């Protein structure tokens, strides 16, 4: 624990100027984090620069994020003199704001009257630097920003104010996340006073006033009720919305490469997956809810049968992949195959009733241009007329999800799959996951949609395990 007569207690005075000290994991999580602290002073300890330097080498996503963070720092600091850096270099932003933030690099020297933590750990070095910064600036709040919960606990024990990095968190409570559907008890029409119904190109459209429960609806969101009514939000205006009426029976009989939905939520997901006008589909849900098999069946259907896309790009995020793939033998596709077993497993499941399952799977793999790609090699590429399936999206940061989704070129479609209850990446949780970020940011996108699948159709065992373990 840091000690010393000049150590300050955590202040509750929010009117004081703030100096935010960023930990390394914040810059790895979001290389542009420097720009997100408004008019406040951002401080980067020398230890953080050293950690970024150690992590920058390699072809994994962490190294790429470190390199981008270093470039951002270099762009801001430029050829500034040491004295200017100590005082703080102005941080320009795109928005017009007279109160520019400032950036400085911290390399403090301890006065004799302070007792510091042992310096064999980098975390301790950062805490020592913050304590010295508080000593030198008693008239300011000094706040450590880190995604490391244990470091925040150590900071509290040392009398240092700390917080998580929240700038890229779109929701504070995961329950606020758009599920992709609204469910009504009884009949949906009981809550509607006036509706205009018309026919257009064989479709039934309902135009309703944007009031009551329909005030907060989004494009391609589904309306469900207990009577079997199903509709999809097709258009949103200032004071009205247009619903596309969908026949419940036809939805449940929708077939993609021999696969039919087992419940209305899977039917809604398949409706989005097979719609050529929906360019981004996010499927969330518990393990076994059908995310991967629905995406794969729709992908094969649109590639082999309807020829909407030229190829399928399958990739996923998994702990250890970035480091381990380089040591595996074989080509990129052969290296990726163990990590994308969920794709091949579900391909076998689609043909399990065939007379020769292995022959059917080989036939599909020979006919469908299905490519397994590592996330490391997707950066900088552009995929045209491709259907891109990204599995395990819950383990991606918002910055990483942006990097991947922006690879979609002309005529491409992106399908993101994930379970927010199974996050394996350090420093990520359900609210800070890239999948949550993408779902929330794209909820108003006219050509995007998402569905939170319900239940666990995989098996009674899987359903019980999901609920009780």
C-alpha positions as CSV (number, residue, x, y, z in Angstrom):
1,X,0.0,0.0,0.0
2,X,1.2,3.5,-0.8
3,X,2.0,5.5,2.3
4,X,3.2,9.0,3.1
5,X,2.1,12.1,4.9
6,X,1.3,13.9,1.7
7,X,-1.0,11.1,0.4
8,X,-4.5,12.5,-0.4
9,X,-7.7,10.7,0.3
10,X,-10.1,10.0,-2.6
11,X,-11.9,13.3,-3.1
12,X,-15.6,13.6,-3.8
13,X,-15.2,17.2,-5.1
14,X,-16.3,16.8,-8.8
15,X,-15.6,20.4,-9.5
16,X,-11.9,20.0,-9.5
17,X,-10.0,19.6,-12.8
18,X,-9.4,16.0,-13.7
19,X,-6.3,14.2,-14.8
20,X,-7.1,10.7,-16.3
21,X,-4.2,8.3,-16.2
22,X,-4.7,5.5,-18.8
23,X,-3.7,1.9,-18.3
24,X,-2.2,-0.1,-21.2
25,X,-5.3,-2.3,-21.5
26,X,-7.5,0.8,-22.3
27,X,-5.3,1.7,-25.3
28,X,-5.3,-1.9,-26.5
29,X,-9.1,-2.1,-26.0
30,X,-9.6,1.2,-27.9
31,X,-6.5,2.7,-29.6
32,X,-8.4,6.0,-30.1
33,X,-9.3,6.3,-26.4
34,X,-7.2,9.4,-26.1
35,X,-9.9,11.4,-28.0
36,X,-12.7,10.4,-25.7
37,X,-12.0,12.4,-22.5
38,X,-13.5,15.7,-23.6
39,X,-11.7,18.8,-22.1
40,X,-9.8,16.8,-19.5
41,X,-6.1,16.1,-19.2
42,X,-5.0,12.6,-20.3
43,X,-1.8,11.2,-18.8
44,X,0.2,8.2,-20.2
45,X,2.7,6.7,-17.7
46,X,6.1,5.8,-19.2
47,X,5.4,2.2,-18.0
48,X,2.4,2.1,-20.4
49,X,4.6,3.1,-23.3
50,X,7.0,0.4,-22.5
51,X,4.2,-2.2,-22.3
52,X,2.9,-1.1,-25.7
53,X,6.4,-1.4,-27.1
54,X,6.6,-5.0,-25.9
55,X,3.2,-6.0,-27.3
56,X,3.4,-4.2,-30.7
57,X,5.3,-7.0,-32.5
58,X,3.4,-9.8,-34.2
59,X,0.4,-10.4,-36.5
60,X,-2.2,-10.8,-33.8
61,X,-5.0,-8.3,-33.1
62,X,-3.4,-7.1,-29.9
63,X,-0.2,-6.2,-31.6
64,X,-2.1,-4.4,-34.3
65,X,-4.1,-2.4,-31.7
66,X,-0.9,-1.5,-29.9
67,X,0.7,-0.2,-33.1
68,X,-2.4,1.9,-33.8
69,X,-2.3,3.3,-30.3
70,X,1.4,4.2,-30.7
71,X,0.6,5.9,-34.0
72,X,-2.2,7.9,-32.3
73,X,0.2,9.0,-29.6
74,X,2.9,10.0,-32.1
75,X,0.4,12.0,-34.2
76,X,-0.7,14.0,-31.1
77,X,2.8,14.5,-29.6
78,X,4.6,15.1,-32.9
79,X,7.7,17.1,-32.5
80,X,6.7,18.7,-29.2
81,X,9.4,19.7,-26.7
82,X,9.8,17.8,-23.4
83,X,8.6,20.8,-21.4
84,X,5.5,21.1,-23.6
85,X,4.7,17.4,-23.2
86,X,5.0,17.7,-19.4
87,X,2.5,20.6,-19.4
88,X,0.2,18.8,-21.8
89,X,-0.2,18.9,-25.6
90,X,-3.7,20.0,-26.9
91,X,-5.8,17.2,-28.2
92,X,-7.7,18.4,-31.3
93,X,-11.1,16.8,-32.0
94,X,-13.5,16.7,-35.0
95,X,-16.2,18.7,-33.1
96,X,-15.8,22.4,-32.4
97,X,-15.0,22.8,-28.8
98,X,-13.1,25.6,-27.1
99,X,-12.2,23.4,-24.2
100,X,-9.5,21.2,-25.8
101,X,-8.2,18.3,-23.8
102,X,-4.5,17.9,-23.2
103,X,-2.1,14.9,-23.3
104,X,1.1,14.4,-21.4
105,X,3.6,11.6,-20.7
106,X,4.4,10.9,-17.0
107,X,7.8,10.0,-15.8
108,X,7.8,11.0,-12.1
109,X,10.5,11.0,-9.5
110,X,9.6,10.1,-6.0
111,X,10.2,12.7,-3.2
112,X,11.9,11.4,0.0
113,X,8.7,11.7,2.1
114,X,6.8,9.1,0.1
115,X,6.9,5.3,0.6
116,X,6.1,3.5,-2.6
117,X,5.1,0.0,-3.7
118,X,7.8,-2.5,-4.8
119,X,8.5,-1.8,-8.4
120,X,8.9,-5.4,-9.6
121,X,5.4,-5.2,-11.1
122,X,4.3,-2.8,-13.8
123,X,1.0,-2.3,-12.1
124,X,2.8,-1.1,-9.0
125,X,4.9,1.3,-11.1
126,X,1.7,2.8,-12.5
127,X,0.2,3.2,-9.0
128,X,3.4,4.8,-7.8
129,X,3.3,7.3,-10.7
130,X,-0.3,8.2,-9.9
131,X,0.5,8.8,-6.2
132,X,3.4,11.1,-7.2
133,X,1.1,12.9,-9.6
134,X,-1.4,13.4,-6.8
135,X,1.5,14.7,-4.7
136,X,2.5,17.2,-7.4
137,X,-1.1,18.4,-8.2
138,X,-3.1,18.5,-4.9
139,X,-5.6,20.9,-6.5
140,X,-6.7,18.3,-9.1
141,X,-8.5,14.9,-9.2
142,X,-6.3,12.1,-10.5
143,X,-8.3,9.2,-11.8
144,X,-6.9,5.8,-13.0
145,X,-8.8,4.4,-16.0
146,X,-8.2,0.7,-16.4
147,X,-10.2,-2.4,-17.5
148,X,-8.3,-4.5,-15.0
149,X,-10.6,-5.1,-12.0
150,X,-7.8,-6.2,-9.8
151,X,-5.8,-3.1,-10.5
152,X,-8.8,-1.0,-9.6
153,X,-9.0,-2.9,-6.3
154,X,-5.3,-2.2,-5.6
155,X,-5.9,1.5,-6.5
156,X,-8.7,1.8,-4.0
157,X,-6.5,0.2,-1.3
158,X,-3.9,2.8,-2.1
159,X,-6.4,5.7,-1.8
160,X,-6.4,6.3,-5.6
161,X,-9.6,7.0,-7.5
162,X,-10.2,4.5,-10.3
163,X,-12.8,3.6,-12.9
164,X,-13.5,1.4,-15.9
165,X,-13.3,2.7,-19.5
166,X,-16.9,3.3,-20.5
167,X,-16.7,5.5,-23.6
168,X,-17.5,2.7,-26.0
169,X,-20.3,1.1,-23.8
170,X,-23.6,1.8,-25.4
171,X,-25.7,0.3,-22.6
172,X,-25.2,0.2,-18.9
173,X,-27.5,-2.8,-18.3
174,X,-27.5,-5.7,-20.8
175,X,-31.3,-6.0,-20.3
176,X,-31.6,-2.7,-22.1
177,X,-30.2,-4.3,-25.3
178,X,-32.5,-4.5,-28.2
179,X,-33.7,-8.1,-28.6
180,X,-34.9,-7.6,-32.1
181,X,-38.6,-8.2,-31.3
182,X,-41.4,-6.8,-29.2
183,X,-43.9,-9.2,-27.7
184,X,-47.5,-8.3,-26.8
185,X,-49.8,-10.1,-24.5
186,X,-53.1,-11.1,-26.1
187,X,-53.7,-9.5,-29.4
188,X,-51.4,-6.7,-30.7
189,X,-54.4,-5.0,-32.4
190,X,-56.1,-4.4,-29.0
191,X,-53.5,-1.7,-28.3
192,X,-54.0,0.0,-31.7
193,X,-56.6,2.6,-32.3
194,X,-56.1,3.3,-36.0
195,X,-54.4,1.6,-38.9
196,X,-54.1,2.0,-42.6
197,X,-53.6,-1.3,-44.5
198,X,-52.7,-1.6,-48.1
199,X,-51.3,-4.2,-50.6
200,X,-48.0,-3.6,-52.4
201,X,-46.4,-6.1,-54.7
202,X,-48.1,-9.0,-53.0
203,X,-47.3,-7.9,-49.5
204,X,-49.6,-6.6,-46.8
205,X,-48.4,-3.3,-45.2
206,X,-49.8,-1.7,-42.1
207,X,-49.2,2.0,-41.3
208,X,-49.6,2.9,-37.7
209,X,-49.2,6.0,-35.5
210,X,-45.9,6.0,-33.7
211,X,-47.4,6.2,-30.2
212,X,-47.6,4.1,-27.0
213,X,-45.5,0.9,-27.2
214,X,-44.5,1.7,-30.8
215,X,-42.6,4.9,-29.8
216,X,-39.2,3.0,-29.5
217,X,-39.1,0.7,-32.4
218,X,-36.2,0.0,-34.9
219,X,-35.8,-1.1,-38.5
220,X,-36.4,-4.8,-39.0
221,X,-37.6,-5.3,-35.5
222,X,-40.4,-8.0,-35.2
223,X,-43.8,-7.5,-33.6
224,X,-45.2,-10.7,-32.0
225,X,-48.3,-11.5,-30.0
226,X,-50.0,-14.5,-28.4
227,X,-52.5,-14.9,-31.2
228,X,-49.8,-15.7,-33.8
229,X,-49.6,-12.3,-35.4
230,X,-46.1,-11.5,-36.8
231,X,-44.9,-8.3,-38.5
232,X,-41.6,-6.7,-39.3
233,X,-40.9,-3.0,-39.0
234,X,-40.2,-1.9,-42.6
235,X,-40.2,1.9,-42.4
236,X,-40.0,4.5,-39.6
237,X,-41.0,8.2,-40.0
238,X,-41.3,11.0,-37.5
239,X,-44.9,10.2,-36.5
240,X,-45.7,6.8,-38.1
241,X,-44.3,3.4,-38.8
242,X,-44.9,0.8,-41.5
243,X,-45.2,-2.9,-40.7
244,X,-44.7,-5.8,-43.1
245,X,-47.3,-8.4,-42.3
246,X,-45.8,-11.9,-42.1
247,X,-47.8,-15.1,-42.2
248,X,-47.0,-17.2,-39.1
249,X,-47.5,-20.6,-40.9
250,X,-45.3,-19.6,-43.8
251,X,-42.6,-18.4,-41.5
252,X,-42.5,-21.7,-39.6
253,X,-42.4,-23.6,-42.9
254,X,-39.4,-21.5,-44.3
255,X,-36.7,-23.8,-45.4
256,X,-33.0,-23.1,-45.8
257,X,-30.9,-26.1,-47.1
258,X,-33.3,-28.5,-45.6
259,X,-33.5,-26.7,-42.2
260,X,-36.8,-25.5,-40.8
261,X,-37.1,-23.3,-37.7
262,X,-38.1,-24.9,-34.4
263,X,-39.8,-21.8,-32.9
264,X,-40.9,-18.3,-34.0
265,X,-37.6,-16.7,-32.9
266,X,-35.6,-19.0,-35.2
267,X,-38.2,-18.2,-37.9
268,X,-37.7,-14.5,-37.5
269,X,-33.9,-15.0,-37.6
270,X,-34.2,-17.1,-40.8
271,X,-36.4,-14.3,-42.3
272,X,-33.6,-11.8,-41.8
273,X,-30.8,-14.2,-42.9
274,X,-32.5,-14.9,-46.2
275,X,-33.5,-11.3,-47.0
276,X,-31.1,-9.9,-49.6
277,X,-32.0,-6.3,-48.4
278,X,-30.6,-7.0,-44.9
279,X,-26.9,-6.6,-45.0
280,X,-26.0,-7.1,-41.4
281,X,-27.6,-9.7,-39.1
282,X,-26.7,-10.2,-35.4
283,X,-27.8,-13.5,-33.7
284,X,-27.4,-13.7,-30.0
285,X,-28.6,-16.4,-27.6
286,X,-27.5,-19.1,-25.2
287,X,-25.5,-22.1,-26.3
288,X,-27.5,-24.5,-28.4
289,X,-30.1,-21.9,-29.4
290,X,-29.4,-22.5,-33.1
291,X,-27.2,-19.5,-34.1
292,X,-24.6,-21.3,-36.1
293,X,-26.7,-23.8,-37.8
294,X,-29.2,-21.2,-38.9
295,X,-26.5,-19.0,-40.3
296,X,-24.7,-21.8,-42.1
297,X,-27.9,-23.2,-43.6
298,X,-28.9,-19.7,-44.9
299,X,-25.4,-19.2,-46.2
300,X,-25.3,-22.4,-48.2
301,X,-28.8,-21.7,-49.5
302,X,-27.8,-18.2,-50.7
303,X,-24.5,-19.4,-52.2
304,X,-25.4,-22.7,-53.8
305,X,-29.2,-22.5,-54.5
306,X,-29.9,-18.8,-55.2
307,X,-26.4,-17.7,-56.1
308,X,-26.7,-14.4,-54.2
309,X,-23.1,-14.6,-53.0
310,X,-20.0,-16.0,-54.6
311,X,-18.4,-17.4,-51.4
312,X,-18.7,-17.8,-47.7
313,X,-16.0,-16.4,-45.4
314,X,-16.1,-18.1,-41.9
315,X,-14.0,-16.7,-39.0
316,X,-14.2,-16.5,-35.3
317,X,-12.6,-15.0,-32.2
318,X,-11.2,-17.3,-29.7
319,X,-8.7,-17.0,-26.9
320,X,-5.3,-18.3,-27.9
321,X,-6.0,-18.2,-31.6
322,X,-3.8,-15.1,-32.3
323,X,-0.8,-16.6,-30.6
324,X,-1.3,-20.3,-31.5
325,X,-2.2,-20.2,-35.2
326,X,1.4,-19.4,-36.2
327,X,2.6,-22.6,-34.6
328,X,0.1,-24.9,-36.2
329,X,1.2,-26.8,-39.3
330,X,-0.4,-26.4,-42.7
331,X,-2.1,-23.7,-44.7
332,X,-4.2,-21.0,-43.2
333,X,-7.4,-23.0,-43.8
334,X,-5.9,-26.1,-42.2
335,X,-4.7,-24.0,-39.2
336,X,-8.2,-22.5,-38.8
337,X,-10.1,-25.8,-39.1
338,X,-9.7,-26.8,-35.4
339,X,-11.0,-23.4,-34.3
340,X,-14.0,-23.5,-36.7
341,X,-15.2,-27.0,-35.7
342,X,-18.6,-25.5,-35.0
343,X,-19.0,-24.8,-38.7
344,X,-18.2,-28.3,-39.8
345,X,-20.1,-29.8,-36.9
346,X,-23.3,-28.0,-38.0
347,X,-22.6,-28.8,-41.6
348,X,-22.7,-32.5,-40.6
349,X,-25.9,-31.9,-38.6
350,X,-27.6,-30.5,-41.7
351,X,-26.9,-33.8,-43.5
352,X,-27.2,-36.2,-40.6
353,X,-30.2,-37.9,-42.2
354,X,-28.6,-38.4,-45.6
355,X,-27.6,-42.0,-46.6
356,X,-24.0,-41.0,-46.7
357,X,-23.4,-38.0,-44.4
358,X,-19.7,-37.7,-45.0
359,X,-20.3,-37.9,-48.8
360,X,-22.9,-35.1,-48.6
361,X,-20.6,-32.9,-46.5
362,X,-17.7,-33.4,-48.9
363,X,-20.1,-32.6,-51.8
364,X,-21.1,-29.3,-50.2
365,X,-17.5,-28.4,-49.3
366,X,-16.5,-29.1,-52.9
367,X,-19.3,-27.1,-54.4
368,X,-19.4,-24.2,-51.9
369,X,-16.5,-21.8,-51.8
370,X,-16.2,-21.9,-48.0
371,X,-13.1,-20.2,-46.7
372,X,-11.9,-20.3,-43.1
373,X,-10.0,-17.1,-42.4
374,X,-8.1,-15.9,-39.4
375,X,-9.0,-12.5,-37.9
376,X,-5.3,-11.6,-38.2
377,X,-5.5,-11.8,-42.0
378,X,-8.8,-10.0,-42.5
379,X,-7.4,-6.6,-41.6
380,X,-6.8,-4.5,-44.7
381,X,-8.8,-6.8,-47.0
382,X,-12.1,-6.2,-48.8
383,X,-14.6,-9.0,-49.5
384,X,-16.9,-8.5,-52.5
385,X,-20.1,-10.5,-53.1
386,X,-19.3,-12.5,-49.9
387,X,-21.3,-13.8,-47.0
388,X,-19.1,-13.3,-43.9
389,X,-19.9,-15.4,-40.8
390,X,-18.2,-14.2,-37.6
391,X,-18.6,-16.6,-34.8
392,X,-18.0,-16.0,-31.1
393,X,-18.4,-12.2,-31.6
394,X,-18.8,-11.7,-27.9
395,X,-15.1,-12.0,-27.4
396,X,-14.3,-9.1,-29.7
397,X,-13.8,-5.5,-28.6
398,X,-15.8,-2.7,-30.2
399,X,-12.6,-1.6,-32.1
400,X,-12.1,-5.2,-33.4
401,X,-15.7,-5.6,-34.5
402,X,-15.4,-2.3,-36.4
403,X,-12.2,-3.5,-38.1
404,X,-13.9,-6.7,-39.3
405,X,-17.4,-5.4,-40.3
406,X,-15.8,-2.7,-42.4
407,X,-14.1,-5.4,-44.5
408,X,-17.5,-6.1,-46.2
409,X,-17.4,-4.8,-49.8
410,X,-20.0,-4.3,-52.4
411,X,-22.8,-7.0,-52.4
412,X,-21.6,-8.6,-49.2
413,X,-23.5,-9.6,-46.1
414,X,-22.2,-10.0,-42.5
415,X,-23.7,-12.4,-40.0
416,X,-22.4,-12.0,-36.4
417,X,-23.0,-14.8,-33.9
418,X,-22.4,-14.8,-30.1
419,X,-23.4,-15.6,-26.6
420,X,-23.0,-12.7,-24.2
421,X,-23.0,-15.1,-21.3
422,X,-19.8,-16.8,-22.5
423,X,-17.2,-14.1,-22.7
424,X,-13.6,-15.5,-22.5
425,X,-11.6,-12.3,-23.2
426,X,-10.0,-10.5,-20.3
427,X,-11.3,-7.0,-19.7
428,X,-14.6,-7.6,-21.5
429,X,-18.0,-8.1,-20.1
430,X,-21.5,-8.2,-21.5
431,X,-21.9,-4.4,-21.7
432,X,-18.4,-3.7,-23.1
433,X,-18.4,-6.6,-25.7
434,X,-18.1,-5.7,-29.3
435,X,-21.3,-7.7,-30.1
436,X,-23.3,-5.5,-27.7
437,X,-21.6,-2.4,-29.2
438,X,-22.5,-3.4,-32.7
439,X,-26.1,-4.4,-31.8
440,X,-26.8,-1.1,-30.1
441,X,-25.1,1.1,-32.7
442,X,-26.8,-0.6,-35.6
443,X,-30.3,-0.8,-34.2
444,X,-31.3,2.2,-36.3
445,X,-29.6,0.9,-39.5
446,X,-32.2,0.5,-42.2
447,X,-30.4,-2.6,-43.7
448,X,-29.5,-4.3,-40.4
449,X,-31.4,-6.5,-37.9
450,X,-30.8,-8.7,-34.9
451,X,-32.6,-11.4,-33.0
452,X,-32.0,-12.7,-29.5
453,X,-32.8,-16.4,-29.9
454,X,-34.8,-18.0,-27.0
455,X,-34.6,-21.5,-25.5
456,X,-32.1,-24.2,-26.2
457,X,-33.4,-26.6,-28.9
458,X,-30.1,-28.5,-29.0
459,X,-31.3,-31.0,-26.4
460,X,-33.0,-31.4,-23.0
461,X,-29.6,-31.9,-21.4
462,X,-28.2,-28.7,-22.9
463,X,-31.4,-26.7,-21.9
464,X,-31.1,-28.0,-18.3
465,X,-27.4,-27.3,-18.1
466,X,-27.9,-23.7,-19.4
467,X,-30.5,-23.0,-16.8
468,X,-28.9,-24.8,-13.8
469,X,-25.1,-24.8,-14.1
